[in-house]
Amino acid sequence: MFDKIFSGATMTALKQGLDTAALRQQVISDNIANVNTPGFKRSYVTFETELRGALSREKGKIEARRTHPKHIHFGRVDLSEIKGRVVIEDYTLYRNDENNVDIDAEMTDLAKNTIMYEALATRIGGKFRRLKRIITSR
């Protein structure tokens, strides 16, 4: 019973979003730490485009129920399979020492990522508060 509550599409998407925000925090921190390292190439995390693509493929699909693990899967996309991916940006140059980290852009990305993480955490907290209210109501 609890599996269905915590494995719904919304909770799965929120969990994947939090995981991606944590990964993005690590990548941005690595970029900032290497701002003065000659030859360092910045990295970034992609997630939103993959999620948007999966959700657009989902529209209008029926959900199929499998009664055996060996049955062929069709229907809805499993959102838990969509994960953030680290990409190295090796095609740009920012300075003469071939480092392409722009500290101002990284600090902006860090602020945006912090806001996104807080929004996702607040949304998950709200879902748990509603669940608690349902459980404790008489």
C-alpha positions in Angstrom: 0.0 0.0 0.0 2.7 2.5 0.9 4.6 1.6 -2.2 1.8 3.1 -4.3 1.8 6.2 -2.3 5.5 6.9 -2.6 6.0 5.6 -6.2 3.3 7.6 -8.0 4.3 9.7 -11.0 4.4 13.0 -9.1 6.6 11.6 -6.2 8.9 9.9 -8.7 9.3 13.1 -10.7 9.9 15.1 -7.5 12.5 12.6 -6.3 14.3 12.6 -9.7 14.3 16.4 -9.6 15.8 16.5 -6.1 18.5 13.9 -7.1 19.3 16.0 -10.2 19.5 19.2 -8.2 22.0 17.5 -5.8 24.1 16.3 -8.7 23.9 19.8 -10.3 25.1 21.3 -7.0 28.2 19.0 -7.1 28.9 19.8 -10.7 28.6 23.6 -10.2 30.8 23.4 -7.1 33.4 21.5 -9.1 33.3 24.2 -11.8 33.7 27.0 -9.2 36.5 25.1 -7.5 38.4 24.9 -10.8 37.8 28.4 -12.0 41.6 29.1 -12.0 42.7 25.7 -13.2 44.3 26.0 -16.7 42.7 23.8 -19.3 39.7 22.9 -17.1 36.4 22.5 -19.0 33.2 23.2 -17.2 30.4 20.6 -16.9 26.6 21.0 -16.7 23.7 18.7 -15.9 20.9 17.9 -18.4 17.6 16.7 -17.0 14.7 18.9 -17.9 14.8 18.2 -21.7 14.7 14.4 -21.0 11.8 14.8 -18.6 9.9 17.1 -20.9 10.4 14.6 -23.8 9.2 11.7 -21.6 6.2 13.6 -20.4 5.2 14.6 -24.0 5.5 10.9 -25.1 3.2 10.1 -22.2 0.2 12.1 -23.4 -2.6 9.9 -24.7 -1.0 6.6 -23.8 -2.9 4.0 -22.0 -1.5 2.3 -18.9 -0.9 -1.4 -19.2 -0.8 -3.7 -16.2 1.7 -6.5 -16.3 0.9 -9.6 -14.4 4.3 -11.2 -14.8 7.8 -9.6 -15.0 8.5 -11.3 -18.3 5.5 -9.7 -20.1 6.3 -7.0 -22.6 6.0 -3.6 -21.2 4.0 -0.9 -23.0 2.2 2.1 -22.0 3.4 4.8 -19.7 7.0 5.9 -19.4 8.8 4.9 -16.2 9.9 8.3 -14.8 12.4 6.7 -12.4 14.6 5.8 -15.5 15.0 9.5 -16.3 18.1 10.8 -14.6 20.3 13.8 -14.8 23.3 13.5 -17.1 26.7 15.3 -16.7 27.9 16.9 -19.9 31.4 18.4 -20.3 31.4 21.6 -22.4 34.6 21.2 -24.3 33.7 23.3 -27.3 34.0 26.8 -25.8 36.9 28.9 -24.6 36.5 31.7 -22.0 40.1 32.6 -21.3 43.6 32.2 -22.9 44.5 29.3 -20.6 41.7 27.3 -22.2 39.6 27.3 -19.1 35.9 28.0 -20.0 34.5 28.6 -16.5 32.7 31.9 -16.1 32.4 32.5 -12.3 29.4 34.9 -12.7 27.5 32.3 -14.8 28.3 29.6 -12.3 27.1 31.7 -9.3 23.9 32.4 -11.2 23.4 28.7 -11.9 24.1 28.0 -8.3 21.4 30.4 -7.2 18.9 29.0 -9.7 19.6 25.5 -8.6 19.2 26.4 -4.9 15.8 27.9 -5.6 14.8 24.8 -7.6 15.9 22.4 -4.8 14.0 24.4 -2.2 10.8 24.4 -4.4 11.0 20.7 -4.9 11.6 20.0 -1.3 8.7 22.2 -0.3 6.4 20.4 -2.7 7.4 17.0 -1.3 6.9 18.3 2.2 3.4 19.4 1.3 2.6 16.0 0.0 3.8 14.4 3.3 1.8 17.0 5.3 -1.4 16.1 3.3 -0.7 12.4 3.8 -0.2 13.0 7.6 -3.5 15.0 7.7 -5.3 12.1 6.0 -3.9 9.5 8.3 -4.6 11.4 11.5 -8.1 12.7 10.6 -11.1 10.9 12.1 
